[in-house]
Amino acid sequence: MPELKLEIQMLHDRVLVRLTPEEGERRSTGGIVIPATAQVAKRLAWGDVLGVGTSARTVKVGDRVLFNPEDQFEVEVHGQAYMVMRERDVHAIASERTEHGTGLYL
């Protein structure tokens, strides 16, 4: 019997995000190498939006969002980890849509 595939649809204001992999070590603006294991403060993370619920008003599929990964729920689908959060837990959106931006670009 063939395996049944079900499409995942997010409900209400929920957002499904794939965490963008960290590059490991980073460099400060002065050129100092900061190892990936260094803990300076709580660090927000960028992720790619793969699905949004019908009540999500600002976030769209394809956006990159900034959020706190420690406060979110993680789910695994076919061996890949995803984060599930409410739209209100998103701190910033990086997208090609220009509405009320900061003037900063990724």
N, C-alpha and C positions, 0 to 999 in steps of 0.2 A: 504494500500500500504506500503511495507517495506521501511524503511529509507535507502536512498542511501548513501553509505560511499565512500568518495573520499580520495585517498592517497595524502599527502602533499609532493611535490617535491620542494626543494630549487633551486633557479636559480642563475646562474653566480657564484659570490664568496660569496654568503650569507651562513650563518651558523645559525642553529636553536639550541638553548641551553636551557636546563632546569636548573634553578638556584638551586644550592645545598643549602638546608636549613641551616641557621646558627644555631649553637648549643646554642645561647643565650650568656650567660656570658663566658668570656675567662679567662685564667690564664697567667700571665706573666711568664718569665723564673725564676723569683725570688719567684713565688708563690702568687703574688698579684692578687686578683680577680678583673677583669675589667668587669663591667656590660654591658649588650648588648646596653644600651642607651647611653653609653659614646661615644662621637665623638672626636676622636683624629685628624684625617685627612681624606681626601678622601680615602675610603677603596675599594680595588679591591675585586672581588668576584670570586669564583670557580663555574663552571657549567659543566654539562655533555652534550656532543654534541650528538644530536639526528638525525641531518640531515645536509648535506653539498651540495652546488651547484656543477655543473660540472666543474667550473673554480677554485674551491678551491684546492690549491696545497699542503698544509702542514697539515691542519686539517682533521681528519678522524672521522667517526661515532664511538662513544665509548670513544674518548679522553675526558679528563677533561681539561678545558681551564680557564685561568685567564683573566678577563676583567673588565672594569669599567661599572657597571650596570646603572649608571646615564646617560651615553651617548648612550644607546641602546633603541631600540623600543621593546615594550612588546605586545604580542598577546595572547589571551585566546582561547583555544581549549578544548571543553567539560569541562569547569570549571577549567582547569589547565593553569597556566601562563607560557609562554615561552618567551625567548629573541631572537630577530633577529638582527644579526650584520653582518658586512663585515669581511672577514677573516683578513684583516689588523688591525682590532680593537682588536684582540686577542693578549695579552701580553706574554703569555706562554702556553705551552702544557704539560700536565702530561699524559704520555702513556707508554705502555710496550715496544714501539719501542725505541731503543737506537741509536741515530744518533749523535747529538751534544748536549748532556745534560750538566747540571750544577754540577752533582754529588749529588744533593739534591733529596730526595725522599719523597713522601707523605705517 
